[in-house]
């Protein structure tokens, strides 16, 4: 007979960890103790958990493990941005990025190996798709980054914000993503505010409604086009959930959201979606949705047909939106020299969808 595989405790949120401890005959408060060691202190060995009885530590070593994704490589940008590549199985890697900005430090986390949505302007979307990340692989990125970054002189963590904007569509990996979100928010784990945790989605409408009920955090919607015709081309999931449905879902989400606005992300593509006419269409589209816009200069990648909108065009587009009373920011391009900027994360994907082969005409 084979012994069962050890249970990876990084896969559990607090209710799940309590249930597991009860299943092995232990009191619920032990789960809270262990969660603090795992996430608050970044323990990677049960021997470090000194407030647990030695007998319990031995028991845990026989039944469980602490197994974050394997760190493969790290890169540092000249602007202070840091990127880590993490191995998540044979021939598969994901990337996570830390972006410092004054007193704020933001970690950009991946939720899938590759992405199935194939947005035309995104490097990740051109790589194909392998699988969803487990909860341990999602929260493991924050676990690793906290260990790598350390703390400031006051003892505070340098990561103040988390955005699920890395590789993959978070809401297509719903259950694992929500467990990871619960850990980010839990005071026994990372204790982040709901306002400081953001899920970015391309518009998976049913899952947006579920998230509002289950774990409302800040929401960013990858919009990128002001009409269905153009968005069908740039963001193909729009064919399933068109803009009218998406705007209605945004309105519903605001009933539960910790912020009183939706952030719309809009990548600026030269001659594609950046004209004054497009800005006017956007204003008509979002008139019923309290929102702000985050304009994103396009970050090129190999073999793309798109170009970045000139800075003068971005400023003119931004002015149109601001004149109508919409808060509009233009995202700074950070980490471009290490391919860590928005839309550049690629990692390594063993594509199971065979989409890349079909695109190249070899399947």
N, C-alpha and C positions, 0 to 999 in steps of 0.2 A: 504494500500500500504506500501511496505517496502522501507526504504531509501537505496540508493545504498551504498555498502561497501566503506569505505574510501580508497583512492588511496595511496599506499605505495610509497612515493617519492624516496626511496632507489632503486626502480626498474628502474629508468630513468637514461640514460646518458644525456649529455647536450642538444642535439637536441630534445630528447624525452621530457625533462623537459620544454624546450622552447615551444614546441607544446602544452603541457598540460596547461601551463600558458596562452597561447593565447586562448585556448579553454574555459577558465574561465574568459576571458575578461581582462587579465593583460598583461603588457608590457614584452617583452622578457628579459629585463635586470633584472627583478625580479627573473627569473630562475637562473641567474648567482649568484645573491645575496644568494638565498636559497641554491644553490649547495655548495657555500663556507661554509655556516653554517653547512650543513650536513656532509661534508667530510673533509674540512680543519680544522674546529673547533670541529667536532664530536658532534654537537648539537642533542639532543633527544627530544626537546620540542620547539614548535614554539614561546613560550614566551621568549626564549633566543635570538631570532633574532631581536635585538634591533634597527637595521636600517630599519626595515619594519614598515609601519604604523600599528597602533593597529587594525584598521579595516581589514587590510589584514591578520594579524595574526589570528583574529577571523574567518575570511573566510577560512583560511587554516585549522584551527582546525575542521571546519565543513565538509570539503571535503577530507582531506588527513590525513595521519599519517606517523610517522617515526618508522618503525617496522623491526629492525634487527632480526636475529635469537636469540633465548633465550639462554643465557649463563647458562649452567647446572653445569659445574665443571671445575676446572683448576688444573694442576699438574706442579710442578717444578722439573727438573732433577738436579742431582748433578753437571752436566757440564754447567748449565746455560740455557739449553733448556727449553722452556715452551710450554705446550699443553693445549688447551681449547676444551671442548666438548660443542657443540651447538645443541640445540633441533630444529628440522626442521619438526615438525608435530608429531602426536601421534606415539610412538614406533620407532621414527627415530632420530638419532643423527649423526652429522658429526664431524670430528676433524680437527683442524688447529694447526700448530706448528710454534713457533718462534725459530730461531737458531742464536745465536750470534757468531760472528767470527771476533774478532778484532774490526775494525771500521765499519764493515759491519754487518747488521742485516737482516736476510732473513726470510720471512713469507711463509710457505708452505700452500697453500689454496686448499680446496676440491671443486669439481664442480658437483658431483652427490652423491646421497644417495646410497652407495654401488658402484658396477661396474658390467657392463654386459660382460666384456671381459674375465674374468676368467683366467687371467695369472696364471700359476701354482705355481709360487714362491711368490705370493703376498697375504697377509692376507686379504686385502680388497676384492680381487677378489674371495675369497672363501666364502664370506658372502652373495652373491647374490646381487640383484639390486632392488631398489624401484622406484626411479624417478630422473629426473633432478632437480638440484637446480635452483630456480629463481635468477635473477640478484641480488635482495636484499639479498639473502642468500649467494651469492658468495662474493659480495663486503662487506656484513655485517661482514664477518670474518676479513677483513682488518680494518673495522670501529671499531670492538670490540678490536682487538689487539692494535690499536693505543691508545684507551682509557686505556687499561690495562698497556701498556708499558710507557705511558707518553712521556716526551721529555728529552733530555740530558741537561746539564747545559747551553748550548748555545741556547737552545730553539728549536733545531732540532729534528725531529722525529727519533726514534731509528730504525725504519723499513726502510731500504734503498733499499731492493730488494724484489720482490715477485715472487714466482715460483708456477705455477699451476701444482703441483705434488702430491697433496693429494688424497683423495678418488675420484675415477671416472676418466673417459676419457673426458678431456675438449672438444675435437672436436666432441663428440657425443652430446654435449649440446651447439651447436655452437652459436646460437643467444644470449642466456643469457651470455655465456662466453665472447663474443665480446663486449657486452654492459659493462660488468664488466671491461674488459681490457681498454675500452675507458675512463672509470672513473679513473682507475689507472693512465692513461697517462695525463688526462686533468688538466691543470694548475688551474682550479677552484675547482678541487677535490684533488687528491693526487700528481699530478705533477711529476710522476716518469718517468725516461728516458726509451725509448723503449729497450735500451740495458740492463736495470735492471729489466725487466719483462720477464719471460720465461714461455712459454707454453710447457708442456711435453706431447707427444702423442705416442701411440703405433703404429701409422702409418695409420691414416684414410686419405688416399691419396686425395680424392676429397676435403675434408675440409682443408687439408694443402694448396692446391692451392687457395681456397677461402680466407684463412687467409692471405696469401701473398698479395692478392689484397686489402683486407678490413682493416686489422689491423696488419701489420707486426711487430712482436716483436721477441725476441730471441727464438730460437726453440731447444728443446731437444727431441731426438727420442729414445724411449725405444727399444733398438735393441736386446741385450741379446743372440743372436745366429748368427753364421756366414754363415749359410746355411738354405735353406727352410725346409729341413726335420726336423732339430732340432727346428727351430723357430715355425713351425707348432705345435709342441708339447708344447713349453714353452709359446708362445704368439699366441693363436689360431686365432686372426684376420689376421695373416699372410696368412691363407688359402684364404682369400678374396683379400688381397693386398700383394702379395709376394714381395720378396726382390728386384727384378729387377724394379718393379713399384715404390717401396718405395725409392730406390736410385735415380731414375729419378725425383721423386717429391721433394726430398731434393735438387737436383741441381736446379730445377725451383724456389724453395723457396729462394735460395740465391740471386736471382735477385732482391728481394725486402727486404731482411732481414737487420736489423740494424747492425748485426755482419757478418763478412765475413767467417763464418764457422758454421757448424751444430755440436751440441754436441750430441754424441752418448752415451747413458747410457747403462751399461753392468753389470748386477749383476753376481757375481762370484760364481758359483755353483760347489762344489767339485766333480770332476770326470764327470761332465756333459758338461761344455762349457769352461773349463779353461786350456786346453792342449796347447802345442806349436803349434800343428797342427791347432787348432782352431784359434790361433793368426795369423798364416799364411793365413788362409782362410779369416779372417777379413781384412787383408791388401789388399788382392785381391779384396774383395767386395767393399771397400770404396776408391779405388785408384782414382776415378774420382770425388770424393766429398771432398772439403776442410772441414776438421773436426778436432775435438778433442775428446778424449775418457774420460769418467768419469767411472772408475771401482768402483763398489759398493759391498762391502762385504755383503753377504747374511745375513739378519736378521731373525732368526728363529721365528716361531709362532707355536701354538699347532697343532699337527697332520700333520705337513709337513714331506715329505719324503726327503727333500733336506738338505744338510749340507753346511756350509760356507767353501770356499776354504781356505787352509792354507795360512798364510801370506807369506811364502816363494814362494808359487805358484803364488800368486797375484803379487809379485814383479817380478818374472820371466816373467809373462805374460805382465806386464807393460813395462818391458825392451825390449821385442820383438817389441812392438809398437813404443816405443821411438826411438829405433835404426833405425827404418824405417822413422823417421822424424815426427811422429805424436805426438802432445802434449797429454800427458796422465797423469791424476791425479787419485788418489785413494781417494774416499770420506771417510771422517772421520765418524765413527759411533757415532752419537750424540743422546742423549735422549733414549738410549736403556732401561734404568732402569724404564722409564715410558711408554714404548711401543710407542715411538714417532719417532723411526728410520725409514729409508726408507723401505717401504713394510710392516710396522707393523700397520699402521693406520687402525682401524676397526670400531670405532664409534658404532652405533647400527642401524641395518637395518631390517625392516620388509620386507622380500624378496617376491616380487611380481612375480618373474620369476619362482619360485618353483624349481630353479636349485639345491639348497642345498638339498631339499627333494629328488629329483631324484638321486643325488649323494649318499645319504644315503640309497636309496632303499625303501623309504616310500611313493613314489608318482608314 
